[in-house]
Amino acid sequence: MTSNERVVVIGSGLAGVRLARRLGELGMPATLIGEEEHTPYNRVLLAEVLAGRYAPEVIALPAPSELTRGRVVRIDREMRAVHLADGAVIAYDKLVLATGSNPVLPPLRGLWDPERHEFPDGVHAFRTMDDCLGLSKAVRPGVRAVVIGGGLLGVSAARALALRGAQVVLAQQGERLMERQLDPSASKLVRRHLTDLGVEVHTETRVRAVRTVGHAVRSVSMADGYTLDADLVVIACGVHPRAGLAQEAGLAVHKGVIVDEELRTSDPHIHAIGDCAQFEGTVYGLATPALEQADVLAELLAGNADSPAARYTGTRALTRLTLAGQDFLDLAAFGETEPRPGDDVIQLADATRGTYRKVVVRDDRLVGGVLVGELGTVGALARAWEGAEPLPDNGPLLHLLTNDGGS
């Protein structure tokens, strides 16, 4: 690309802002289109805003120089232009989709108010700054809150609401909390952390309906017949790639917008990064891959295609949840956390300190691990896993598990 070609980026989340900033550093300013009214922010830290630890401005991202606020409603691939809801049309030479993801809304009776075409009062998703601010305004000591979903987002939301004094019930359909990332022992520690904060945790239970009086939520009914009184209901059932614009424009979409190692879609003039992108069958939905993809694409768009950094080969990303403050929770999970037959497993648990460390080794290589508690070891273990190199013969794993200087 030449420096006078116009790059337009749709989406002002972590991936879009990182790409725009990197392109600016490389002498190629990009036009960033952001739908939200707020200054771009780090979505990963929304739970800390809800918990009252951070003010919204604390999690702001560096403001890009060219930020257009608006909602893109159509991509015209033939004319190479994007159309905004307010009628504006912005031309591009290269277009980048960094549209992120939308919350998954479970099929619950009463979840949607058909008269007003919105959630009933008291029902909130937990994905955007507006969601966070709406919840912050509604929560107060003693308010009855039901969080639906026991994954990473649900655990973060339940903890934040409890720290604000709410009476919180967390309802998880699966058999344990954060079952995609954690093994049973680690999940049990997270559950203990929440119950110590006063959160009532129900696993292997399904919410059937949201019940309202007027237009406001009053209770949640469960599949087993129980009813939970509720002033607030938080939907935290995961996310799915926001790929509607791409699909309507005729781009190849499966779970997300399909991209190659140059992060190109099926249209060579359009790229995709972050939560909306699918690479080799995987939609990562995590911050680290989004940032890596943005860095790779910046090199490519700036004309550094020969650079080794200008190819995306996938990310070996770990899940990290650090919730600071007086009731501290720190956990990390990476790779394969459940062993196969023949794998070696090392586990260290300290019930008094509430810490747990487990790693899985296969053919002298570290293939996965789960850590809960004091995580000084996470950096060294993650580097050993990311490198995928054979481990030395002198038994360093126990040292890595117990050495608190590795992060």
N, C-alpha and C positions, 0 to 999 in steps of 0.2 A: 504494500500500500504506500501511497505518497501522503505527505503530511497535509495536503489540501483536500483529501477525501474526507467526507463527513461520516463520523461514527455516531450512531444514535443508540442509546442503551435504555431499554424499558425496564424499570424497576430500580428503586433506590434503597434496597436492603444492603446487607453486607457484601454480596457479590457485585452488585451494580456499582456501589460506591467505591469499592476496592479497584474495580476495573477502570472507572473514570479517573481515579487518583493516579493509578499507575500510568495510564495513557498520558495524562498531563505531565507527569515526570519525564516521559519519553518524548515530549514535544508534540503530542497529538491530542489536543483537547477534544473531548466528547460531549455530546448533549445528553444529559441524563433526564429521563422523564419519570417523575415520582408521583404516585397516585395519592399518597397520604399528605395531609396538611402539615404534619409535624416535620421538624428537621429530621433528616435520616438518623436512625438510631440502631444500636446493637440489640437485636431481638432476643439474643441469648440471655440478656440481663433483665428482661421484663419482670421476672419473678422477684428480683431484688427491689424493683420499683414498687411492685404490689406489696411486698413485705414492709415497705417504708424505710428500707436501708438507703436507697438512692433516690434522689430527685430525678425527674425525667431528663433534665439537661445533662446529668452526669453520664448518661449512656449514649449521648449524641455522638455521631460519627463526624469526622472532618468534613465540613461542608464542601461539596464540589463546586467548581466555578460556574458551570452552566447547568443549573437545575430548573427544569420546567415542571410545574405542578399541573397535573391533569391525568385523565384516564384515557388510555388508548382503547379505541373500540374496533379498529380494523387495520389490518396490514394490507397495503396494495403492493403486491410483489412485482407486478408489471411496471408500475410507475415508480417503484422503490420509494414509497412514502407511507407514513403512519398517520391515521386520522384519529383525532381526539374528540371526546364527547362534546367539547365546547365549539366544535367546528374547525379548529386549527388543523393544519396539515404540515407535517414536518418531513422533509425529504431526507433520504439517507443513501450513502454508498455501501456502508456496512451496517447492519442492524444486529443488535445483541439482545436476546431475550433473557432477562434476569428477573422473571416475574414471580419467583418464589413458589409458595404453596398456600393452599387454603385448608382450613380445618375440616376434618371429617365430621359430618353431622349424622348421628345415628338415627335410624328410622323409629323415632319415639312418637307416640300419640301426644299431641298437645305441645310439641316442641316449637311449632310455627304458628303464629297468629294470622289466620287467613284474612281477617278484616283489615289489619294494618300492614300486612306483608312484611312482618319482622318478628323477631323473638318476642314472647311475652315479657313484660317488665320483670326483671330479676334473673332472666336467663342470659348468660354471657358465654361467648366463645373466649378463648384466651390465646390470641395470636398477634394482635396489633397493639399499638400504643393506645388507641381509642378503647379497645377492650380492657386494657389494663387500667386506664383512668376511670372508665365506667365502673369497674369492680372496686377500685380504690374509693370511689365516692359512695358506693353502696355498702361497703363493709364497715362494721362497727362492732364493738364488744358485745357478745351475746347473740349476734345475728346467726341464723341457722343456714349453713351452706352445705350443699351436696356437690361434690366433685365427681363427675362421671368419667372414668378412665384412670388407670393406675400405671401408666407409662411415665416416661421422663417428665412430660408436661404436667400430668395430673399430680405427680408427687410434688413437683415444684409449686404448683398452685395451691395444693392442700396445705403445704407447710407455710406458705406466705400468708394465707388466710388465717391459719391458726395463730401465727405470730401477731396478727392484728386483732386477736381476741375473739374470732368467730368460733362457733361450735361447728366443727367440720366433720362430715361423714364422707369417706372416699369409697366409691363403689367400683370394683374392678371385675370385669367378666372373666378374666383368666384366673389361673390358680394361684398366682403370686404377683407382687408388684414388680414392674420393670422386667417382665419375663423375657423380653427380647434381648436384654443386655446382661442380666444378672443370673447367677445360679441360685439355687434355693437358699443356701447359707447367707449369701450377700443380701438377697431379697429380704430375708428375715431380719437382718440388721436395719435395713431401711424402714421396714414396718415398725420395728421397735422404736426407731428414732421418731417416727410420726406419732405413735401412740403415747410416747413420753411427752409430746407437745399437746396431747389431748385429742388427736385425730382418731375418730372411730373408723377402722378399716374393715371393709367387707370384700372378700375375694370370692371368686366363683359365684358371682351374683349378677343378675342382669336387670337393668332398669327397663321398665315396660312403658311408662307414660309419665308425662309432666302434667300435673293438674293445676288449673288456674281458677281464680275467682275474679270476675271482670277480665282485665287484661294482665293480671299479675300472678306470678307463680305462688302456689301455696303449699304444694307437696309433690313428692315423687313416689310413684308406686312401683314396686319391685315384682319380678316375675313369680317370686315365691309367696306373694300375697301381702307382704309387709308394706306399710306406707311410712315414708319419712317426711316429717314436716320440713319445709324449706322456704326461706326468704330469698335465697340465692341458689342458682344452679349453674355450675361451670362445666362447659363441654370441653373435655380434654381427651378426645378419642383418636388422636393422631392427626396427620395431615396428608394431603395428596397434592401432587404437582399441579401448578396452575398453568395448564397447557391449552386452555380454550382458544386464545388468540391464535396460537400456532395451528391448532386443528382447523379452525375456520379459514385460515390462510392456505390450507392444503399441505402443510408440512407433515413429515412422517412423525407420528406420535404413537407410542405404546402406553407404558405407564407414565412416562414423561416425554419431553421432546428429544427425539433420538439424535445424538451427536457422535462424530468420529473423533480421532485423536487430535484434530485441529479444532475441536468443539464446533464444527460446522454442522448445520442441520441438512436436510435434503435439498435446501436451496443454498448454493455456495455463497450467496451474499448475506446470509443470516446465520448467526451463531446463537448458542444457548449455554448458560452457565448457572450453577447454583441449584436450588431445590427443584427447579422446573426441568432440569436436564437429565437425560438418561444415557449413560455411557456403558457400553457392553453389558446391557441388561440391568444395570444398577442405577437406582435413584438414591443418592446418598442422604440427602436431607440433613446434613450436618455442616457446621461452620467451616471446618478445616478443608474439606474438599471444595467448597464454594470459593474460598480464598485462593486455593491452589489453581483452580480453573481460571479465576480472574487474572492471576499472574501469568499463566501460560498464554491466555488469549491476548493480553496486553503486548507480549513479545511478538506474537504473530501479526497482530494488526499494525504494530509499529515497524514491520518490515524485517524483523529479526528471525525469519523462518529457519535459518540455518543453525540457530542457537539450540543446544540440547534442551534448553528450558522452554522451547516452543512446541513441545509435544506433550499431550496429556495421556498418561498411561494408567490412570486410576489412582486412588488414594487408599492407603492402609490407615484408616482413621479410627481413633479411639473415641468412645463416648465418655465425656467428662462432665460431672455435675459437682460444682462447688457452691454451696450455700453458706455464706459467711454469717458472722454475728455470734451472739452468745450461744445459741444452739447450733453449733457448727456441723455441717454434713459435707463430706468430701468423698466422692467415689469415682472410679474409672473402670471401664471394661473395654477389652480389645480382642479382636480375633475370635478364635474358637474357644469358648469358655467351658464346653462340655467335652471330656476326653473320649477318644475312640479306644477300642480294645488295643492294648499294647502301648498306649501313651503313658508317659510318666507324669505324675501330678504331685506338686508340692503345695501344702496348705499350712498356713499359720493363722491361728485365731486367738484373740485375747478378749474373752467375754467381759472382763472388768473395764477395759478401755474401749470396748465396742469396735475393735478393729478386726479385719479379715483380709487375708492375702492368699491368693491361689494362682498358680501358673500351670499351664499345660505344655509339656515338651514332647515333641515327636521327631524321631530321627535326629536327635541332638539339636533341634531347632525349637525356639520358643514360638508356639503357634497361638497362644491366647492367654488371657489372664483377667481376673476380677480383683479389685482392690477397694476396700471400704475402710474409712477412718483416716489415720494419719498417713498421708500419701507422699512422703518424701521420696519414696522409691519409684514413683510412677515414671519419671523422666528416663531413668536408666533402663527400666523394663521396656518402655515403649520404644526406645532406640534399639534395643536388642531384637524386639519383634519386627520393627520396621525394616531393619537391615537384613532380616531373614538369613543371616549368616550362621554357620555351625557354631555352637557354643564351645568355648574352650573346655579342655578335659579336667581342669582343676576345680570343678564344682563351684562356679561363681554364682549359681542361682540363689543359693541360700544367702550369700553375701548381698546380692541385689535385693532380695526380699527384706533383709533386715537393715540395709544401709539407708539411713535417712538423708543422705546428701546427694541423692541421684536426680532430684528434680531441677 
